[in-house]
Amino acid sequence: MEKERNTESQVLAPEAAGYDQWLAAEIREAIDDPRPGVPHAEVMARMQMQMQMLASSRPAPARRVKPRRVAEVPGSGGFVAV
């Protein structure tokens, strides 16, 4: 008999469960945060200022760096594809 191979979904299931738990905790923390919300227009204005400051304060990169393909899910000991 041929040995059974794990399918990709079987291999990724524990990783997905860890990510789901981490994401649920992040969402709960945001919902429970007592601070007042920040209007969307204010957030966008702040981000625009930050992007302009960054663009003007540093030279263009000499070469592009490949993005990472996996990241650790905090507190789960697992990794998730990014």
JOWO-V601843 format. One record per pair of residues at least 24 apart in sequence whose C-alpha atoms are under 8 Angstrom apart, sorted by the first residue. I is the first residue (numbers start at 1). J is the second residue. Records with the same first field share a line. If there is no record, write none. Layout:
BEGIN
I: J ; J
END
This chain:
BEGIN
14: 78
15: 78 ; 79 ; 80
16: 80
18: 73 ; 76 ; 77 ; 78
19: 73 ; 76 ; 78 ; 80
22: 73 ; 74 ; 75 ; 76
END
